Amino acid sequence: MEFNDNLPIYLQIINYLKRKITSGEISGGDKLPSVRELSSKLKVNPNTVQRAYQELERENLVFTKRGMGTFATEDGYVIMKLKKDIAKEVISNFIAEIKGLDFDDDEIIEIILNEIKKED
């Protein structure tokens, strides 16, 4: 994982884990790496990983079983809401960027439709 200097590392770890959860790479109920394992893998301070895990737990995306570790939520509603929130953020960023290029709404829709057709 490459870190961006413009965003706190714990937030980048949160986003990294959110993507893994929403993509299904980490399934509901899966055990996450221990704080030490993940901090060693990412070469960051364990306190940074712990902070990320605490924030994810606060958002109900993970839960901790005392003495057993941290696990991904099994709540499909929470995962679907996260997916939609991420999608909205991606779309908002895209719209801001493309409007900055001076495209109007109809042109944006045409570009999107053309790109979707290329994917099929």
WOBEL-V281910 format. One record per backbone hydrogen bond with DSSP energy under -1.0 kcal/mol. NH is the residue of the N-H (numbers start at 0). CO is the residue of the C=O. Records with the same first field share a line. If there is no record, write none. Layout:
NH: CO  CO
This chain:
6: 3
11: 7
12: 8
13: 9
14: 10
15: 11
16: 12
17: 13
18: 14
19: 15
20: 16
21: 17
22: 18
25: 19
28: 71
29: 26
31: 69
37: 33
38: 34
39: 35
40: 36
41: 37
42: 38
43: 38
47: 44
48: 44
49: 45
50: 46
51: 47
52: 48
53: 49
54: 50
55: 51
56: 52
57: 53
58: 54
59: 56
60: 55
62: 70
64: 68
67: 64
68: 64
70: 62
71: 29
72: 60
78: 74
79: 75
80: 76
81: 77
82: 78
83: 79
84: 80
85: 81
86: 82
87: 83
88: 84
89: 85
90: 86
91: 87
92: 88
93: 89
94: 90
95: 91
96: 92
97: 93
98: 94
99: 95
101: 98
102: 97
107: 103
108: 104
109: 105
110: 106
111: 107
112: 108
113: 109
114: 110
115: 111
116: 112
117: 113
118: 114
119: 115
